Amino acid sequence: MRGWTFVLSGVWWVLCAGSSTVLAQDDSTRAGDDASLSEATSKELGPLPDVGPEPVTRVEWDPRWRTAGLWDAVIVSTGAIIILSDDELELGGDSSDWKGPILWDDAVRDALRLEVSGDRETAGTISDLMMVGSLVHNILVDNLIVAWVIHGERKLAWQMSVMNAEAYAIALSLTSIVKAATARERPLVEECESDPGYSVDCDFLDRNRSFFSGHSSATAVGAGLLCAHHLNVPLYDDGPLDVGTCIMGIGLTMATGAMRIASDNHWATDVTAGHLVGFASGFLVPTLLYYNYYDDDDERTWNRQTLGATVLPAISERQVGVRLVGWLP
């Protein structure tokens, strides 16, 4: 991962910056139209009851949502520096003091690890492709192709790109720091010591960076972003399809985690932690800091009425599944 994702996101950010003047003009025009409509409605129907902001019903950027600013740029830049400096992080040293399984690691490894070396290599390759596919989708598809090219919403595309970069910056920089600090030995290391041909990854330089799983973290960020974007903006103009996209994203990240265990690159607890950190960053950054953080008469407030529930991976000693968390309006 080494941060190439943020290089692409950074390039997109720079390209989009040139359109800021046009976007500002669009906002001004829309604000004037909205004000006129509101005034006409008030004259005809009288004052309307305060029922809170209504959810967006078409593909557009709601002017009440918070827009990206200086601190968001600082977060993205800091995260990118940490990720690009990943090779220099040696907080845990070359040796590992954390070896072996904990909690449900043994049981899940026995159930999912593939016995044949070629099969494990294939599982590792599949997990790589899943991670890359998740990254490409969140960098290019929903924001550039769907929001900008298809719907012509440049501001929405720009804000989504910033949210994506910020969520990845937080999750993947944290992943790099924790990996270096904990220096947990990968499960395949012990097998490689007795059988150097056990895996093509036996000479892997990151053999002591097992906790937590970067693949799981990256794909979980992607799943969280899919859910946050599609549950707040009807990007596909279809409620069930947008909800289905969120569910598919969660399924992809859980499958990626399973492949990391099957290839013997990670323990189950590595995958669980990666899923939780990644999804929390991918879902909460857009939801709490943008979509539900309203600018109201220069006073920013969270809109609790439209923030409902979300689905998180849930793994215990006896079961693997998902959990619905949140609150009712």
ZATORVO-130688 format. One record per residue (C-alpha): residue in three letters; x, y, z. Coordinates in steps of 0.1 Angstrom, whole numbers, padded with zeros to 4 digits, always signed. Layout:
REM residues N
alaXYZ;...
END
This chain:
REM residues 329
met+0000+0000+0000;arg+0029+0024+0007;gly+0007+0054+0001;trp+0003+0054-0036;thr-0034+0058-0031;phe-0028+0092-0015;val-0006+0103-0044;leu-0035+0097-0068;ser-0059+0114-0044;gly-0036+0143-0040;val-0033+0147-0078;trp-0071+0147-0080;trp-0073+0173-0053;val-0050+0196-0071;leu-0068+0192-0104;cys-0102+0200-0087;ala-0089+0230-0069;gly-0090+0250-0101;ser-0127+0247-0103;ser-0133+0262-0069;thr-0143+0296-0083;val-0170+0281-0105;leu-0183+0260-0077;ala-0186+0291-0055;gln-0206+0308-0082;asp-0229+0278-0085;asp-0234+0279-0047;ser-0243+0316-0048;thr-0268+0310-0076;arg-0284+0281-0058;ala-0286+0300-0026;gly-0304+0329-0043;asp-0329+0305-0059;asp-0335+0288-0026;ala-0340+0321-0008;ser-0366+0332-0034;leu-0384+0300-0032;ser-0385+0300+0005;glu-0398+0336+0006;ala-0426+0327-0019;thr-0435+0297+0001;ser-0437+0316+0033;lys-0461+0342+0018;glu-0484+0316+0004;leu-0484+0290+0032;gly-0472+0309+0062;pro-0443+0298+0084;leu-0435+0261+0081;pro-0429+0239+0112;asp-0393+0232+0121;val-0389+0195+0114;gly-0352+0195+0108;pro-0332+0192+0076;glu-0347+0169+0050;pro-0326+0142+0035;val-0312+0147+0000;thr-0334+0131-0027;arg-0313+0138-0057;val-0276+0137-0066;glu-0263+0170-0055;trp-0243+0187-0027;asp-0265+0200+0000;pro-0252+0236+0008;arg-0260+0230+0045;trp-0233+0203+0047;arg-0199+0213+0060;thr-0173+0217+0033;ala-0137+0207+0034;gly-0113+0233+0048;leu-0077+0238+0060;trp-0078+0213+0088;asp-0089+0186+0064;ala-0059+0193+0042;val-0036+0191+0072;ile-0051+0157+0082;val-0047+0143+0046;ser-0012+0156+0043;thr-0001+0143+0077;gly-0015+0109+0070;ala+0001+0107+0036;ile+0035+0116+0050;ile+0032+0088+0077;ile+0021+0063+0051;leu+0048+0072+0026;ser+0074+0070+0054;asp+0062+0035+0064;asp+0095+0019+0057;glu+0112+0043+0082;leu+0088+0033+0111;glu+0108+0008+0132;leu+0091+0014+0166;gly+0091-0023+0174;gly+0125-0031+0160;asp+0135-0061+0138;ser+0125-0086+0164;ser+0091-0095+0177;asp+0080-0098+0213;trp+0044-0106+0203;lys+0042-0141+0188;gly+0014-0166+0185;pro-0024-0166+0188;ile-0047-0149+0212;leu-0085-0152+0218;trp-0101-0170+0188;asp-0070-0169+0165;asp-0063-0206+0167;ala-0098-0217+0160;val-0103-0194+0130;arg-0069-0202+0116;asp-0076-0240+0118;ala-0109-0234+0100;leu-0097-0211+0072;arg-0060-0217+0065;leu-0053-0235+0033;glu-0030-0265+0034;val-0014-0263-0001;ser+0012-0236-0007;gly-0002-0227-0041;asp-0037-0223-0027;arg-0024-0199+0000;glu-0005-0179-0027;thr-0037-0177-0047;ala-0057-0165-0017;gly-0031-0138-0010;thr-0033-0127-0047;ile-0071-0125-0045;ser-0069-0104-0013;asp-0045-0080-0032;leu-0070-0077-0061;met-0099-0071-0037;met-0080-0043-0019;val-0069-0026-0052;gly-0105-0029-0066;ser-0119-0012-0034;leu-0093+0016-0037;val-0100+0022-0074;his-0137+0023-0069;asn-0136+0048-0041;ile-0110+0070-0059;leu-0126+0069-0094;val-0161+0055-0098;asp-0186+0071-0074;asn-0170+0106-0072;leu-0154+0111-0107;ile-0176+0090-0129;val-0210+0089-0112;ala-0211+0123-0094;trp-0191+0144-0119;val-0193+0128-0153;ile-0228+0114-0152;his-0246+0139-0129;gly-0224+0169-0136;glu-0220+0176-0098;arg-0184+0188-0096;lys-0187+0201-0061;leu-0202+0168-0048;ala-0174+0150-0066;trp-0148+0172-0050;gln-0161+0170-0015;met-0165+0132-0018;ser-0128+0130-0029;val-0117+0149+0001;met-0137+0128+0024;asn-0122+0096+0008;ala-0087+0109+0011;glu-0093+0120+0048;ala-0108+0086+0058;tyr-0079+0067+0041;ala-0053+0090+0056;ile-0066+0084+0092;ala-0071+0047+0089;leu-0039+0037+0070;ser-0016+0060+0089;leu-0029+0045+0121;thr-0024+0011+0106;ser+0012+0019+0098;ile+0019+0032+0133;val+0003+0003+0151;lys+0020-0023+0129;ala+0054-0008+0137;ala+0047-0003+0174;thr+0033-0037+0181;ala+0057-0057+0158;arg+0035-0088+0159;glu+0048-0118+0142;arg+0028-0131+0112;pro+0014-0166+0117;leu+0034-0180+0087;val+0068-0171+0103;glu+0069-0201+0126;glu+0060-0224+0097;cys+0087-0208+0075;glu+0114-0214+0101;ser+0108-0251+0099;asp+0100-0252+0062;pro+0115-0223+0040;gly+0093-0235+0011;tyr+0061-0231+0031;ser+0052-0198+0014;val+0065-0174-0012;asp+0062-0148+0016;cys+0088-0165+0039;asp+0113-0138+0030;phe+0087-0111+0034;leu+0104-0080+0050;asp+0072-0072+0070;arg+0072-0105+0088;asn+0068-0087+0121;arg+0040-0064+0111;ser+0009-0085+0115;phe-0012-0064+0137;phe-0034-0051+0123;ser-0042-0062+0088;gly-0036-0034+0063;his-0057-0052+0036;ser-0086-0055+0060;ser-0083-0019+0071;ala-0081-0005+0035;thr-0111-0025+0022;ala-0131-0016+0054;val-0124+0021+0048;gly-0138+0015+0013;ala-0169-0002+0027;gly-0175+0026+0052;leu-0172+0052+0025;leu-0196+0033+0002;cys-0222+0032+0030;ala-0217+0068+0041;his-0220+0082+0005;his-0248+0060-0007;leu-0269+0063+0024;asn-0267+0101+0023;val-0267+0107-0015;pro-0287+0086-0039;leu-0258+0082-0063;tyr-0274+0054-0082;asp-0309+0070-0081;asp-0323+0039-0065;gly-0327+0032-0028;pro-0323-0006-0028;leu-0293-0003-0052;asp-0276+0022-0030;val-0282+0002+0001;gly-0271-0029-0018;thr-0238-0012-0027;cys-0232-0006+0010;ile-0239-0043+0018;met-0216-0054-0011;gly-0188-0033+0003;ile-0191-0049+0037;gly-0191-0083+0021;leu-0160-0075+0001;thr-0140-0064+0031;met-0151-0095+0051;ala-0140-0117+0022;thr-0107-0099+0020;gly-0101-0106+0057;ala-0109-0143+0052;met-0084-0145+0023;arg-0057-0129+0045;ile-0063-0157+0071;ala-0065-0184+0044;ser-0031-0173+0030;asp-0017-0174+0066;asn-0006-0138+0064;his-0027-0127+0094;trp-0043-0139+0126;ala-0081-0134+0129;thr-0076-0107+0155;asp-0054-0088+0130;val-0083-0089+0106;thr-0109-0080+0132;ala-0090-0049+0144;gly-0084-0038+0107;his-0121-0041+0099;leu-0132-0021+0130;val-0106+0007+0125;gly-0111+0009+0088;phe-0149+0009+0088;ala-0151+0034+0116;ser-0129+0058+0097;gly-0146+0053+0064;phe-0181+0057+0077;leu-0177+0082+0105;val-0155+0107+0088;pro-0181+0116+0061;thr-0211+0110+0083;leu-0201+0130+0114;leu-0178+0156+0099;tyr-0197+0164+0066;tyr-0231+0149+0060;asn-0245+0154+0095;tyr-0225+0185+0105;tyr-0246+0215+0094;asp-0237+0251+0089;asp-0267+0269+0105;asp-0264+0307+0108;asp-0226+0304+0112;glu-0230+0279+0140;arg-0221+0244+0131;thr-0242+0217+0147;trp-0246+0180+0143;asn-0279+0168+0127;arg-0289+0139+0149;gln-0323+0135+0131;thr-0309+0121+0099;leu-0281+0101+0115;gly-0295+0067+0120;ala-0277+0033+0122;thr-0248+0015+0105;val-0236-0020+0101;leu-0203-0031+0116;pro-0184-0064+0114;ala-0189-0085+0146;ile-0166-0114+0155;ser-0166-0134+0187;glu-0152-0167+0199;arg-0183-0185+0187;gln-0197-0165+0157;val-0189-0142+0128;gly-0214-0118+0115;val-0225-0081+0115;arg-0240-0058+0141;leu-0264-0029+0136;val-0255+0001+0157;gly-0267+0037+0160;trp-0297+0056+0172;leu-0332+0063+0162;pro-0342+0099+0153;
END
